[in-house]
Amino acid sequence: MGISASDVIPLSHARANFSELAEEVKGGAEKIITKNGESYIALIDANRLDYYHQLERERIHLLLIADASKGLDDVAAGKVKDARSATAALKRPRSA
């Protein structure tokens, strides 16, 4: 579902028609509230917000799994360093 021009509402209109907008949002619409002609906030259903947060958590988990997999591939390929020497190298000042 995309955002149409009718879903972009000035803040003054949102204040005056909040109950009506809330019913539209509960029915599946999403509204962008503008202030001084620029996007300011979004009005979305609480269940949809929960869903968006769940998607973000899942995305983070997939990124972590991908990083762990790459690390395991590096270990299998012998691309490893001793932690003490790697830490010491990071602490050494760089030559100019």
PAZAPA-4460 file (N, C-alpha, C; in steps of 0.05 Angstrom, whole numbers, plus 32768, in hexadecimal, padded with zeros to 4 digits):
% residues 96
    n_x    n_y    n_z   ca_x   ca_y   ca_z    c_x    c_y    c_z   seq   type   mol
   8011   7FE8   8000   8000   8000   8000   8012   8019   8000     1      M     A
   800D   802A   7FED   801D   8043   7FEB   8010   805A   7FF8     2      G     A
   801F   8070   7FFA   8014   8089   8005   800B   809A   7FEE     3      I     A
   7FF3   80A4   7FEF   7FE9   80B6   7FDA   7FE9   80D2   7FE4     4      S     A
   7FE3   80E5   7FD2   7FE3   8101   7FDA   7FCE   8106   7FF0     5      A     A
   7FB8   80F7   7FF0   7FA4   80FB   8004   7FAD   80F1   8020     6      S     A
   7FC3   80E3   8021   7FCD   80D9   803A   7FE1   80EC   8047     7      D     A
   7FE7   8102   8039   7FFA   8116   8044   7FE9   812D   804F     8      V     A
   7FEA   8131   8069   7FD7   8143   8077   7FE7   8158   8086     9      I     A
   7FDF   8171   8083   7FEC   8186   8094   7FE4   8182   80B2    10      P     A
   7FF6   8189   80C4   7FF2   8185   80E0   7FD8   8193   80E9    11      L     A
   7FD2   81AB   80DF   7FBA   81B8   80E7   7FA1   81A8   80E0    12      S     A
   7FA1   819C   80C9   7F8A   818B   80C0   7F89   8172   80D2    13      H     A
   7FA0   8166   80D9   7FA0   814F   80EA   7F95   8155   8105    14      A     A
   7F9B   816C   8110   7F91   8174   812A   7F72   8176   8129    15      R     A
   7F68   8183   8114   7F4C   8187   8112   7F3C   816E   810B    16      A     A
   7F48   815B   80FF   7F3A   8143   80F6   7F47   8129   8101    17      N     A
   7F52   812A   8119   7F61   8113   8123   7F50   80F9   8124    18      F     A
   7F38   80FB   812F   7F27   80E3   8132   7F22   80D6   8116    19      S     A
   7F1C   80E6   8103   7F17   80DC   80E8   7F30   80CF   80DC    20      E     A
   7F47   80DC   80E0   7F60   80D1   80D6   7F67   80B7   80E4    21      L     A
   7F61   80B6   80FE   7F67   809D   810D   7F56   8086   8103    22      A     A
   7F3D   808B   80FC   7F2C   8076   80F1   7F37   806D   80D6    23      E     A
   7F40   807F   80C5   7F4C   8078   80AB   7F65   8067   80AF    24      E     A
   7F75   806F   80C2   7F8E   805F   80C7   7F87   8044   80D2    25      V     A
   7F74   8042   80E4   7F6B   8028   80EF   7F60   8017   80D8    26      K     A
   7F56   8023   80C3   7F4C   8014   80AC   7F62   800C   8098    27      G     A
   7F7B   8013   809E   7F91   800A   808D   7FA1   8020   8080    28      G     A
   7F97   8039   8081   7FA6   804F   8075   7FBE   8057   8086    29      A     A
   7FD1   8064   807A   7FE7   8070   8089   7FE8   808E   8081    30      E     A
   7FED   809F   8094   7FEC   80BC   808F   8007   80C8   8096    31      K     A
   8010   80DA   8085   8028   80EA   808A   801E   8106   8093    32      I     A
   8026   810E   80AA   801E   8129   80B4   8035   813C   80AF    33      I     A
   802F   8152   80A3   8043   8166   809C   8042   817E   80AF    34      T     A
   8059   818B   80B2   805B   81A3   80C2   806C   81B6   80B2    35      K     A
   8061   81CE   80AC   806F   81E2   809C   8077   81D6   8081    36      N     A
   8065   81C5   8075   8069   81BA   805B   807D   81A3   8059    37      G     A
   8088   819A   806F   809B   8183   806F   808F   816C   8080    38      E     A
   8096   8153   8078   808D   813D   8088   8096   813F   80A5    39      S     A
   8084   8138   80B7   8089   813D   80D3   8086   8123   80E3    40      Y     A
   806F   8116   80E0   806A   80FC   80EE   8059   80EB   80DC    41      I     A
   8057   80D1   80E3   8045   80BF   80D5   8030   80B5   80E8    42      A     A
   8018   80B1   80DE   8002   80A6   80EE   7FFC   808A   80E2    43      L     A
   8002   8075   80F2   7FFD   805A   80E8   7FF0   804A   80FF    44      I     A
   7FE3   8034   80F7   7FD6   8022   810A   7FEB   8016   811D    45      D     A
   7FE4   8013   8136   7FF7   8009   814A   8000   7FEC   8143    46      A     A
   7FEE   7FDC   8138   7FF5   7FC1   8131   8009   7FC1   811A    47      N     A
   8006   7FD3   8107   8019   7FD6   80F1   8034   7FDF   80FB    48      R     A
   8034   7FF1   810F   804D   7FFA   811B   805C   7FE2   8128    49      L     A
   804D   7FD2   8137   8059   7FBA   8143   8065   7FA8   812D    50      D     A
   8056   7FA5   8117   8060   7F94   8101   807A   7FA0   80F6    51      Y     A
   807B   7FBA   80F2   8093   7FC7   80E8   80AB   7FC2   80FA    52      Y     A
   80A6   7FC4   8114   80BB   7FBF   8128   80C4   7FA2   8127    53      H     A
   80B2   7F90   8123   80B9   7F73   8121   80CA   7F6F   8108    54      Q     A
   80C3   7F7B   80F2   80D3   7F79   80D9   80EF   7F83   80DE    55      L     A
   80F2   7F99   80EC   810C   7FA5   80F1   811D   7F92   8102    56      E     A
   8111   7F86   8117   811F   7F73   8128   8129   7F5B   8117    57      R     A
   8117   7F51   8106   811E   7F3A   80F5   8135   7F42   80E2    58      E     A
   8134   7F5A   80D7   814A   7F63   80C5   8164   7F64   80D4    59      R     A
   8164   7F6E   80ED   817C   7F6F   80FD   8187   7F53   8102    60      I     A
   8175   7F40   8108   817D   7F25   810D   818A   7F19   80F4    61      H     A
   817E   7F1E   80DC   8189   7F13   80C3   81A5   7F1F   80BE    62      L     A
   81A9   7F39   80C4   81C3   7F45   80C1   81D8   7F38   80D3    63      L     A
   81CF   7F33   80EC   81E2   7F26   80FF   81E9   7F0A   80F6    64      L     A
   81D5   7EFB   80EC   81DA   7EE0   80E2   81EE   7EE2   80CB    65      I     A
   81EA   7EF5   80B9   81FC   7EF8   80A2   8218   7EFE   80AB    66      A     A
   821B   7F10   80BE   8236   7F16   80C9   8243   7EFE   80D6    67      D     A
   8233   7EEF   80E5   823E   7ED8   80F2   8247   7EC3   80DD    68      A     A
   8237   7EC0   80C9   823D   7EAD   80B4   8257   7EB5   80A6    69      S     A
   825A   7ECF   80A0   8273   7ED9   8094   828B   7ED3   80A6    70      K     A
   8287   7ED8   80C0   829C   7ED2   80D3   82A4   7EB5   80D3    71      G     A
   8291   7EA4   80D2   8297   7E87   80D2   82A5   7E7F   80B8    72      L     A
   829C   7E8B   80A1   82AA   7E86   8088   82C7   7E8F   8089    73      D     A
   82CC   7EA6   8096   82E8   7EB0   8099   82F8   7E9D   80AA    74      D     A
   82EC   7E93   80BF   82FB   7E7F   80D0   8301   7E66   80C0    75      V     A
   82EE   7E5C   80B1   82F2   7E44   80A1   8307   7E48   808C    76      A     A
   830A   7E61   8082   831E   7E67   806E   8339   7E6F   807A    77      A     A
   833A   7E6E   8095   8354   7E74   80A2   835A   7E92   80A5    78      G     A
   8346   7EA3   809F   834A   7EC0   80A2   8344   7EC9   80BF    79      K     A
   8357   7EC1   80D0   8354   7EC8   80EC   836D   7ED5   80F7    80      V     A
   8369   7EE4   810D   8380   7EF1   811A   837C   7EEC   8138    81      K     A
   8393   7EEC   8145   8392   7EEA   8162   8387   7F04   816D    82      D     A
   8374   7F02   8181   8367   7F19   818C   837A   7F2D   8199    83      A     A
   838E   7F23   81A7   83A1   7F35   81B5   83B1   7F45   81A1    84      R     A
   83BB   7F38   818C   83CB   7F47   8178   83B9   7F5B   8168    85      S     A
   83A1   7F53   8162   838E   7F65   8154   8388   7F7D   8165    86      A     A
   8383   7F79   817E   837D   7F8F   8190   8395   7FA2   8193    87      T     A
   83AC   7F96   8196   83C5   7FA6   8198   83C9   7FB7   817F    88      A     A
   83C4   7FAB   8168   83C7   7FBA   814F   83B4   7FD2   814D    89      A     A
   839C   7FCE   8158   8389   7FE4   8158   8391   7FFB   816A    90      L     A
   839F   7FF4   8180   83A6   8008   8194   83BF   8017   818C    91      K     A
   83D0   800C   8179   83E8   801A   8171   83E1   8033   8161    92      R     A
   83EF   8049   8167   83EA   8061   8157   83F2   805E   813A    93      P     A
   83E3   806A   8128   83EA   8068   810C   8401   807B   8106    94      R     A
   8412   8073   80F3   8428   8085   80EB   841D   8098   80D7    95      S     A
   8426   80B1   80D9   841B   80C7   80C7   8426   80C6   80AC    96      A     A
***
